[in-house]
Amino acid sequence: MPERPSQHTHPWRKPLLAAEFIALAILIASMALLGRSGDGQFHTGWLLVPAIASLVVFASFLGLMHLRWVATTEGRQSRVHKLLFGLLALTMLSVWAFAIAQTWQSLPG
């Protein structure tokens, strides 16, 4: 029998979910609009829109993971969960930063 959702959900859960899906919609829409530029010429400042949207998607995803993996743990396992979550978050954000840097370096001019 499936469990009912807890009445004591974390207060940050709904705002993080909303931020993640709104940022994902903005990311998809901005990538579609940038892809439509026929000659590939656009102001490089417009690349900030998908970059920031992708950062918000990652940050809210990591926030939700933190609520599920770390905030619910107690005791001795909490340290292990915090360490693993920290390493995962650092890795994901480093890959994001590397990808953004490579994108900016590959732009002409």
N, CA, C and O atoms as CSV, one atom per row, in Angstrom:
chain,resi,resn,atom,element,x,y,z
A,1,MET,N,N,0.838,-1.180,0.000
A,1,MET,CA,C,0.000,0.000,0.000
A,1,MET,C,C,0.879,1.239,0.000
A,1,MET,O,O,1.750,1.354,0.863
A,2,PRO,N,N,0.695,2.166,-0.921
A,2,PRO,CA,C,1.548,3.346,-0.973
A,2,PRO,C,C,1.328,4.250,0.225
A,2,PRO,O,O,0.220,4.382,0.745
A,3,GLU,N,N,2.433,4.872,0.648
A,3,GLU,CA,C,2.352,5.785,1.773
A,3,GLU,C,C,1.801,7.129,1.326
A,3,GLU,O,O,2.018,7.570,0.198
A,4,ARG,N,N,1.091,7.759,2.234
A,4,ARG,CA,C,0.597,9.103,1.960
A,4,ARG,C,C,1.720,10.104,2.157
A,4,ARG,O,O,2.593,9.894,2.999
A,5,PRO,N,N,1.713,11.199,1.387
A,5,PRO,CA,C,2.732,12.217,1.599
A,5,PRO,C,C,2.665,12.751,3.022
A,5,PRO,O,O,1.587,12.896,3.598
A,6,SER,N,N,3.804,13.033,3.559
A,6,SER,CA,C,3.877,13.523,4.922
A,6,SER,C,C,3.247,14.910,5.039
A,6,SER,O,O,3.353,15.744,4.140
A,7,GLN,N,N,2.601,15.122,6.154
A,7,GLN,CA,C,2.017,16.439,6.416
A,7,GLN,C,C,3.104,17.436,6.797
A,7,GLN,O,O,2.869,18.644,6.815
A,8,HIS,N,N,4.288,16.929,7.100
A,8,HIS,CA,C,5.375,17.782,7.580
A,8,HIS,C,C,6.464,17.927,6.515
A,8,HIS,O,O,7.642,17.705,6.793
A,9,THR,N,N,6.074,18.293,5.318
A,9,THR,CA,C,7.073,18.491,4.272
A,9,THR,C,C,7.826,19.784,4.544
A,9,THR,O,O,7.314,20.705,5.179
A,10,HIS,N,N,9.026,19.826,4.058
A,10,HIS,CA,C,9.888,20.985,4.290
A,10,HIS,C,C,9.306,22.212,3.585
A,10,HIS,O,O,8.790,22.094,2.473
A,11,PRO,N,N,9.381,23.381,4.211
A,11,PRO,CA,C,8.792,24.584,3.596
A,11,PRO,C,C,9.489,25.042,2.320
A,11,PRO,O,O,8.910,25.813,1.555
A,12,TRP,N,N,10.705,24.591,2.072
A,12,TRP,CA,C,11.428,24.993,0.863
A,12,TRP,C,C,11.117,24.104,-0.328
A,12,TRP,O,O,11.525,24.416,-1.446
A,13,ARG,N,N,10.408,23.008,-0.116
A,13,ARG,CA,C,10.186,22.039,-1.194
A,13,ARG,C,C,9.403,22.640,-2.361
A,13,ARG,O,O,9.834,22.522,-3.508
A,14,LYS,N,N,8.278,23.273,-2.100
A,14,LYS,CA,C,7.456,23.823,-3.179
A,14,LYS,C,C,8.149,24.974,-3.912
A,14,LYS,O,O,8.112,25.006,-5.142
A,15,PRO,N,N,8.782,25.926,-3.203
A,15,PRO,CA,C,9.495,26.976,-3.944
A,15,PRO,C,C,10.642,26.431,-4.798
A,15,PRO,O,O,10.889,26.934,-5.894
A,16,LEU,N,N,11.341,25.409,-4.304
A,16,LEU,CA,C,12.428,24.824,-5.093
A,16,LEU,C,C,11.892,24.110,-6.333
A,16,LEU,O,O,12.475,24.206,-7.412
A,17,LEU,N,N,10.785,23.396,-6.172
A,17,LEU,CA,C,10.172,22.745,-7.328
A,17,LEU,C,C,9.702,23.768,-8.351
A,17,LEU,O,O,9.907,23.596,-9.552
A,18,ALA,N,N,9.073,24.828,-7.871
A,18,ALA,CA,C,8.596,25.872,-8.783
A,18,ALA,C,C,9.768,26.527,-9.506
A,18,ALA,O,O,9.712,26.737,-10.718
A,19,ALA,N,N,10.828,26.852,-8.766
A,19,ALA,CA,C,12.001,27.477,-9.385
A,19,ALA,C,C,12.628,26.556,-10.420
A,19,ALA,O,O,13.036,27.007,-11.490
A,20,GLU,N,N,12.705,25.275,-10.107
A,20,GLU,CA,C,13.321,24.329,-11.041
A,20,GLU,C,C,12.541,24.252,-12.350
A,20,GLU,O,O,13.136,24.312,-13.426
A,21,PHE,N,N,11.231,24.122,-12.272
A,21,PHE,CA,C,10.445,23.965,-13.492
A,21,PHE,C,C,10.305,25.265,-14.275
A,21,PHE,O,O,10.266,25.241,-15.505
A,22,ILE,N,N,10.229,26.394,-13.585
A,22,ILE,CA,C,10.184,27.684,-14.288
A,22,ILE,C,C,11.510,27.927,-15.001
A,22,ILE,O,O,11.531,28.339,-16.161
A,23,ALA,N,N,12.612,27.673,-14.307
A,23,ALA,CA,C,13.928,27.853,-14.927
A,23,ALA,C,C,14.132,26.878,-16.079
A,23,ALA,O,O,14.756,27.226,-17.081
A,24,LEU,N,N,13.615,25.668,-15.948
A,24,LEU,CA,C,13.725,24.699,-17.037
A,24,LEU,C,C,12.941,25.167,-18.256
A,24,LEU,O,O,13.407,25.020,-19.386
A,25,ALA,N,N,11.758,25.728,-18.038
A,25,ALA,CA,C,10.969,26.262,-19.149
A,25,ALA,C,C,11.689,27.439,-19.811
A,25,ALA,O,O,11.703,27.551,-21.037
A,26,ILE,N,N,12.280,28.305,-19.007
A,26,ILE,CA,C,13.033,29.440,-19.560
A,26,ILE,C,C,14.245,28.936,-20.334
A,26,ILE,O,O,14.555,29.453,-21.407
A,27,LEU,N,N,14.926,27.936,-19.801
A,27,LEU,CA,C,16.093,27.368,-20.475
A,27,LEU,C,C,15.718,26.785,-21.830
A,27,LEU,O,O,16.384,27.053,-22.830
A,28,ILE,N,N,14.663,25.996,-21.866
A,28,ILE,CA,C,14.242,25.383,-23.130
A,28,ILE,C,C,13.808,26.452,-24.129
A,28,ILE,O,O,14.171,26.389,-25.304
A,29,ALA,N,N,13.031,27.435,-23.664
A,29,ALA,CA,C,12.568,28.497,-24.562
A,29,ALA,C,C,13.731,29.333,-25.082
A,29,ALA,O,O,13.762,29.679,-26.263
A,30,SER,N,N,14.679,29.658,-24.228
A,30,SER,CA,C,15.817,30.465,-24.676
A,30,SER,C,C,16.695,29.709,-25.658
A,30,SER,O,O,17.206,30.294,-26.613
A,31,MET,N,N,16.877,28.403,-25.430
A,31,MET,CA,C,17.668,27.616,-26.368
A,31,MET,C,C,16.952,27.502,-27.709
A,31,MET,O,O,17.596,27.524,-28.757
A,32,ALA,N,N,15.637,27.381,-27.686
A,32,ALA,CA,C,14.877,27.323,-28.938
A,32,ALA,C,C,14.978,28.650,-29.689
A,32,ALA,O,O,15.137,28.661,-30.910
A,33,LEU,N,N,14.886,29.759,-28.973
A,33,LEU,CA,C,14.981,31.069,-29.623
A,33,LEU,C,C,16.386,31.313,-30.170
A,33,LEU,O,O,16.538,31.848,-31.268
A,34,LEU,N,N,17.399,30.931,-29.422
A,34,LEU,CA,C,18.768,31.114,-29.906
A,34,LEU,C,C,19.038,30.197,-31.098
A,34,LEU,O,O,19.807,30.555,-31.989
A,35,GLY,N,N,18.426,29.043,-31.121
A,35,GLY,CA,C,18.606,28.117,-32.235
A,35,GLY,C,C,17.917,28.574,-33.497
A,35,GLY,O,O,18.279,28.148,-34.594
A,36,ARG,N,N,16.926,29.436,-33.356
A,36,ARG,CA,C,16.198,29.932,-34.526
A,36,ARG,C,C,16.921,31.028,-35.275
A,36,ARG,O,O,16.567,31.343,-36.411
A,37,SER,N,N,17.934,31.617,-34.652
A,37,SER,CA,C,18.661,32.679,-35.358
A,37,SER,C,C,19.371,32.033,-36.549
A,37,SER,O,O,20.360,31.317,-36.390
A,38,GLY,N,N,18.851,32.299,-37.725
A,38,GLY,CA,C,19.278,31.623,-38.945
A,38,GLY,C,C,20.754,31.743,-39.243
A,38,GLY,O,O,21.393,30.753,-39.602
A,39,ASP,N,N,21.308,32.929,-39.104
A,39,ASP,CA,C,22.715,33.117,-39.451
A,39,ASP,C,C,23.648,32.876,-38.262
A,39,ASP,O,O,24.869,32.938,-38.403
A,40,GLY,N,N,23.070,32.604,-37.095
A,40,GLY,CA,C,23.895,32.352,-35.915
A,40,GLY,C,C,24.455,33.618,-35.303
A,40,GLY,O,O,25.292,33.544,-34.403
A,41,GLN,N,N,24.020,34.765,-35.760
A,41,GLN,CA,C,24.497,36.044,-35.233
A,41,GLN,C,C,23.509,36.564,-34.198
A,41,GLN,O,O,22.344,36.818,-34.506
A,42,PHE,N,N,23.977,36.715,-33.000
A,42,PHE,CA,C,23.169,37.300,-31.937
A,42,PHE,C,C,24.124,37.905,-30.928
A,42,PHE,O,O,25.309,37.572,-30.901
A,43,HIS,N,N,23.611,38.780,-30.114
A,43,HIS,CA,C,24.436,39.410,-29.095
A,43,HIS,C,C,24.804,38.362,-28.046
A,43,HIS,O,O,23.939,37.629,-27.567
A,44,THR,N,N,26.075,38.291,-27.692
A,44,THR,CA,C,26.527,37.260,-26.761
A,44,THR,C,C,25.913,37.417,-25.379
A,44,THR,O,O,25.895,36.463,-24.601
A,45,GLY,N,N,25.415,38.594,-25.063
A,45,GLY,CA,C,24.751,38.791,-23.781
A,45,GLY,C,C,23.519,37.926,-23.626
A,45,GLY,O,O,23.127,37.597,-22.506
A,46,TRP,N,N,22.900,37.551,-24.741
A,46,TRP,CA,C,21.728,36.676,-24.686
A,46,TRP,C,C,22.075,35.286,-24.184
A,46,TRP,O,O,21.190,34.543,-23.759
A,47,LEU,N,N,23.349,34.926,-24.226
A,47,LEU,CA,C,23.752,33.622,-23.685
A,47,LEU,C,C,23.673,33.583,-22.159
A,47,LEU,O,O,23.710,32.513,-21.552
A,48,LEU,N,N,23.564,34.762,-21.550
A,48,LEU,CA,C,23.404,34.782,-20.100
A,48,LEU,C,C,22.059,34.193,-19.668
A,48,LEU,O,O,21.945,33.629,-18.579
A,49,VAL,N,N,21.049,34.325,-20.520
A,49,VAL,CA,C,19.724,33.809,-20.158
A,49,VAL,C,C,19.765,32.293,-19.958
A,49,VAL,O,O,19.373,31.829,-18.887
A,50,PRO,N,N,20.222,31.491,-20.938
A,50,PRO,CA,C,20.275,30.051,-20.673
A,50,PRO,C,C,21.320,29.677,-19.611
A,50,PRO,O,O,21.149,28.685,-18.903
A,51,ALA,N,N,22.385,30.455,-19.498
A,51,ALA,CA,C,23.401,30.152,-18.481
A,51,ALA,C,C,22.822,30.314,-17.077
A,51,ALA,O,O,23.003,29.447,-16.222
A,52,ILE,N,N,22.137,31.410,-16.848
A,52,ILE,CA,C,21.546,31.640,-15.526
A,52,ILE,C,C,20.404,30.666,-15.274
A,52,ILE,O,O,20.251,30.155,-14.165
A,53,ALA,N,N,19.599,30.408,-16.305
A,53,ALA,CA,C,18.499,29.452,-16.139
A,53,ALA,C,C,19.031,28.062,-15.797
A,53,ALA,O,O,18.469,27.375,-14.945
A,54,SER,N,N,20.108,27.647,-16.456
A,54,SER,CA,C,20.661,26.323,-16.154
A,54,SER,C,C,21.254,26.287,-14.747
A,54,SER,O,O,21.183,25.259,-14.073
A,55,LEU,N,N,21.837,27.398,-14.298
A,55,LEU,CA,C,22.355,27.456,-12.928
A,55,LEU,C,C,21.214,27.339,-11.923
A,55,LEU,O,O,21.350,26.656,-10.908
A,56,VAL,N,N,20.092,28.000,-12.197
A,56,VAL,CA,C,18.937,27.908,-11.295
A,56,VAL,C,C,18.383,26.481,-11.287
A,56,VAL,O,O,17.986,25.976,-10.237
A,57,VAL,N,N,18.357,25.831,-12.455
A,57,VAL,CA,C,17.893,24.440,-12.513
A,57,VAL,C,C,18.806,23.563,-11.653
A,57,VAL,O,O,18.323,22.765,-10.850
A,58,PHE,N,N,20.117,23.710,-11.818
A,58,PHE,CA,C,21.052,22.922,-11.020
A,58,PHE,C,C,20.916,23.224,-9.535
A,58,PHE,O,O,20.878,22.308,-8.712
A,59,ALA,N,N,20.842,24.504,-9.190
A,59,ALA,CA,C,20.772,24.882,-7.778
A,59,ALA,C,C,19.494,24.369,-7.115
A,59,ALA,O,O,19.536,23.871,-5.990
A,60,SER,N,N,18.373,24.486,-7.799
A,60,SER,CA,C,17.134,23.993,-7.196
A,60,SER,C,C,17.124,22.467,-7.138
A,60,SER,O,O,16.605,21.886,-6.185
A,61,PHE,N,N,17.696,21.816,-8.151
A,61,PHE,CA,C,17.827,20.357,-8.118
A,61,PHE,C,C,18.683,19.927,-6.934
A,61,PHE,O,O,18.340,18.983,-6.222
A,62,LEU,N,N,19.797,20.620,-6.727
A,62,LEU,CA,C,20.655,20.295,-5.593
A,62,LEU,C,C,19.948,20.592,-4.272
A,62,LEU,O,O,20.110,19.849,-3.304
A,63,GLY,N,N,19.167,21.667,-4.225
A,63,GLY,CA,C,18.416,21.967,-3.010
A,63,GLY,C,C,17.409,20.881,-2.681
A,63,GLY,O,O,17.263,20.491,-1.522
A,64,LEU,N,N,16.714,20.390,-3.702
A,64,LEU,CA,C,15.760,19.309,-3.477
A,64,LEU,C,C,16.460,18.018,-3.065
A,64,LEU,O,O,15.960,17.272,-2.223
A,65,MET,N,N,17.619,17.762,-3.663
A,65,MET,CA,C,18.390,16.578,-3.259
A,65,MET,C,C,18.846,16.713,-1.810
A,65,MET,O,O,18.842,15.739,-1.057
A,66,HIS,N,N,19.235,17.912,-1.428
A,66,HIS,CA,C,19.660,18.141,-0.049
A,66,HIS,C,C,18.510,17.866,0.916
A,66,HIS,O,O,18.702,17.241,1.959
A,67,LEU,N,N,17.326,18.333,0.564
A,67,LEU,CA,C,16.174,18.087,1.434
A,67,LEU,C,C,15.887,16.599,1.572
A,67,LEU,O,O,15.524,16.134,2.652
A,68,ARG,N,N,16.046,15.860,0.499
A,68,ARG,CA,C,15.723,14.432,0.525
A,68,ARG,C,C,16.833,13.608,1.164
A,68,ARG,O,O,16.551,12.686,1.930
A,69,TRP,N,N,18.087,13.923,0.864
A,69,TRP,CA,C,19.193,13.075,1.306
A,69,TRP,C,C,19.803,13.493,2.630
A,69,TRP,O,O,20.189,12.643,3.432
A,70,VAL,N,N,19.894,14.802,2.868
A,70,VAL,CA,C,20.645,15.267,4.031
A,70,VAL,C,C,19.727,15.747,5.148
A,70,VAL,O,O,19.931,15.391,6.309
A,71,ALA,N,N,18.734,16.536,4.819
A,71,ALA,CA,C,17.885,17.116,5.858
A,71,ALA,C,C,17.084,16.065,6.617
A,71,ALA,O,O,16.691,16.300,7.759
A,72,THR,N,N,16.837,14.924,6.012
A,72,THR,CA,C,16.039,13.884,6.674
A,72,THR,C,C,16.888,12.906,7.481
A,72,THR,O,O,16.338,12.092,8.223
A,73,THR,N,N,18.201,12.963,7.355
A,73,THR,CA,C,19.057,12.018,8.079
A,73,THR,C,C,19.374,12.552,9.462
A,73,THR,O,O,19.375,13.760,9.699
A,74,GLU,N,N,19.638,11.645,10.347
A,74,GLU,CA,C,19.979,12.014,11.714
A,74,GLU,C,C,21.162,11.177,12.171
A,74,GLU,O,O,21.437,10.105,11.632
A,75,GLY,N,N,21.844,11.686,13.165
A,75,GLY,CA,C,22.886,10.909,13.811
A,75,GLY,C,C,24.154,10.777,12.999
A,75,GLY,O,O,24.555,11.684,12.268
A,76,ARG,N,N,24.776,9.615,13.149
A,76,ARG,CA,C,26.088,9.354,12.568
A,76,ARG,C,C,26.062,9.364,11.040
A,76,ARG,O,O,27.011,9.825,10.407
A,77,GLN,N,N,24.992,8.863,10.452
A,77,GLN,CA,C,24.913,8.815,8.993
A,77,GLN,C,C,24.822,10.213,8.389
A,77,GLN,O,O,25.123,10.397,7.210
A,78,SER,N,N,24.422,11.173,9.165
A,78,SER,CA,C,24.266,12.529,8.663
A,78,SER,C,C,25.588,13.076,8.122
A,78,SER,O,O,25.611,13.755,7.096
A,79,ARG,N,N,26.677,12.779,8.811
A,79,ARG,CA,C,27.992,13.251,8.343
A,79,ARG,C,C,28.350,12.668,6.984
A,79,ARG,O,O,28.838,13.377,6.104
A,80,VAL,N,N,28.106,11.387,6.819
A,80,VAL,CA,C,28.411,10.712,5.557
A,80,VAL,C,C,27.542,11.299,4.446
A,80,VAL,O,O,28.033,11.566,3.349
A,81,HIS,N,N,26.269,11.499,4.724
A,81,HIS,CA,C,25.363,12.066,3.727
A,81,HIS,C,C,25.784,13.482,3.350
A,81,HIS,O,O,25.751,13.853,2.176
A,82,LYS,N,N,26.179,14.267,4.342
A,82,LYS,CA,C,26.620,15.642,4.065
A,82,LYS,C,C,27.886,15.637,3.209
A,82,LYS,O,O,28.010,16.426,2.272
A,83,LEU,N,N,28.812,14.759,3.529
A,83,LEU,CA,C,30.062,14.686,2.766
A,83,LEU,C,C,29.793,14.256,1.326
A,83,LEU,O,O,30.292,14.878,0.388
A,84,LEU,N,N,29.013,13.203,1.147
A,84,LEU,CA,C,28.707,12.739,-0.208
A,84,LEU,C,C,27.916,13.773,-0.992
A,84,LEU,O,O,28.170,13.986,-2.177
A,85,PHE,N,N,26.966,14.410,-0.339
A,85,PHE,CA,C,26.188,15.444,-1.015
A,85,PHE,C,C,27.080,16.619,-1.399
A,85,PHE,O,O,26.950,17.160,-2.497
A,86,GLY,N,N,27.979,17.014,-0.515
A,86,GLY,CA,C,28.896,18.112,-0.819
A,86,GLY,C,C,29.779,17.806,-2.018
A,86,GLY,O,O,29.986,18.659,-2.882
A,87,LEU,N,N,30.299,16.579,-2.067
A,87,LEU,CA,C,31.122,16.181,-3.208
A,87,LEU,C,C,30.316,16.159,-4.506
A,87,LEU,O,O,30.799,16.600,-5.549
A,88,LEU,N,N,29.097,15.649,-4.438
A,88,LEU,CA,C,28.239,15.613,-5.619
A,88,LEU,C,C,27.888,17.025,-6.088
A,88,LEU,O,O,27.942,17.317,-7.283
A,89,ALA,N,N,27.529,17.893,-5.151
A,89,ALA,CA,C,27.180,19.273,-5.501
A,89,ALA,C,C,28.389,19.999,-6.093
A,89,ALA,O,O,28.256,20.712,-7.088
A,90,LEU,N,N,29.545,19.826,-5.497
A,90,LEU,CA,C,30.761,20.458,-6.009
A,90,LEU,C,C,31.091,19.959,-7.408
A,90,LEU,O,O,31.476,20.741,-8.277
A,91,THR,N,N,30.941,18.666,-7.624
A,91,THR,CA,C,31.204,18.095,-8.945
A,91,THR,C,C,30.241,18.643,-9.990
A,91,THR,O,O,30.662,19.057,-11.070
A,92,MET,N,N,28.954,18.645,-9.672
A,92,MET,CA,C,27.962,19.126,-10.633
A,92,MET,C,C,28.160,20.603,-10.963
A,92,MET,O,O,28.082,20.991,-12.129
A,93,LEU,N,N,28.414,21.421,-9.958
A,93,LEU,CA,C,28.613,22.849,-10.207
A,93,LEU,C,C,29.926,23.114,-10.940
A,93,LEU,O,O,30.017,24.064,-11.718
A,94,SER,N,N,30.934,22.293,-10.702
A,94,SER,CA,C,32.199,22.441,-11.429
A,94,SER,C,C,32.027,22.095,-12.904
A,94,SER,O,O,32.571,22.777,-13.772
A,95,VAL,N,N,31.275,21.041,-13.186
A,95,VAL,CA,C,31.005,20.679,-14.579
A,95,VAL,C,C,30.204,21.787,-15.255
A,95,VAL,O,O,30.460,22.119,-16.412
A,96,TRP,N,N,29.240,22.358,-14.542
A,96,TRP,CA,C,28.449,23.470,-15.094
A,96,TRP,C,C,29.369,24.656,-15.412
A,96,TRP,O,O,29.304,25.218,-16.504
A,97,ALA,N,N,30.223,25.031,-14.458
A,97,ALA,CA,C,31.122,26.166,-14.661
A,97,ALA,C,C,32.087,25.905,-15.816
A,97,ALA,O,O,32.362,26.811,-16.602
A,98,PHE,N,N,32.602,24.688,-15.930
A,98,PHE,CA,C,33.499,24.344,-17.026
A,98,PHE,C,C,32.780,24.463,-18.365
A,98,PHE,O,O,33.335,24.996,-19.326
A,99,ALA,N,N,31.546,23.965,-18.428
A,99,ALA,CA,C,30.778,24.041,-19.674
A,99,ALA,C,C,30.491,25.491,-20.062
A,99,ALA,O,O,30.585,25.844,-21.237
A,100,ILE,N,N,30.149,26.318,-19.107
A,100,ILE,CA,C,29.886,27.734,-19.393
A,100,ILE,C,C,31.175,28.411,-19.865
A,100,ILE,O,O,31.152,29.191,-20.816
A,101,ALA,N,N,32.282,28.120,-19.214
A,101,ALA,CA,C,33.561,28.718,-19.625
A,101,ALA,C,C,33.940,28.276,-21.034
A,101,ALA,O,O,34.400,29.093,-21.832
A,102,GLN,N,N,33.756,27.005,-21.348
A,102,GLN,CA,C,34.075,26.513,-22.688
A,102,GLN,C,C,33.164,27.144,-23.739
A,102,GLN,O,O,33.609,27.437,-24.849
A,103,THR,N,N,31.915,27.350,-23.403
A,103,THR,CA,C,30.984,27.997,-24.331
A,103,THR,C,C,31.430,29.415,-24.620
A,103,THR,O,O,31.453,29.833,-25.778
A,104,TRP,N,N,31.785,30.163,-23.582
A,104,TRP,CA,C,32.200,31.550,-23.778
A,104,TRP,C,C,33.517,31.626,-24.555
A,104,TRP,O,O,33.702,32.526,-25.373
A,105,GLN,N,N,34.422,30.697,-24.306
A,105,GLN,CA,C,35.697,30.704,-25.027
A,105,GLN,C,C,35.525,30.330,-26.493
A,105,GLN,O,O,36.323,30.751,-27.330
A,106,SER,N,N,34.518,29.562,-26.813
A,106,SER,CA,C,34.342,29.132,-28.201
A,106,SER,C,C,33.648,30.182,-29.063
A,106,SER,O,O,33.546,30.022,-30.279
A,107,LEU,N,N,33.173,31.252,-28.437
A,107,LEU,CA,C,32.497,32.299,-29.223
A,107,LEU,C,C,33.499,33.054,-30.073
A,107,LEU,O,O,34.616,33.331,-29.636
A,108,PRO,N,N,33.096,33.386,-31.289
A,108,PRO,CA,C,34.019,34.161,-32.144
A,108,PRO,C,C,34.151,35.592,-31.622
A,108,PRO,O,O,33.206,36.172,-31.086
A,109,GLY,N,N,35.315,36.122,-31.792
A,109,GLY,CA,C,35.559,37.529,-31.472
A,109,GLY,C,C,35.937,37.699,-30.095
A,109,GLY,O,O,36.180,38.823,-29.656
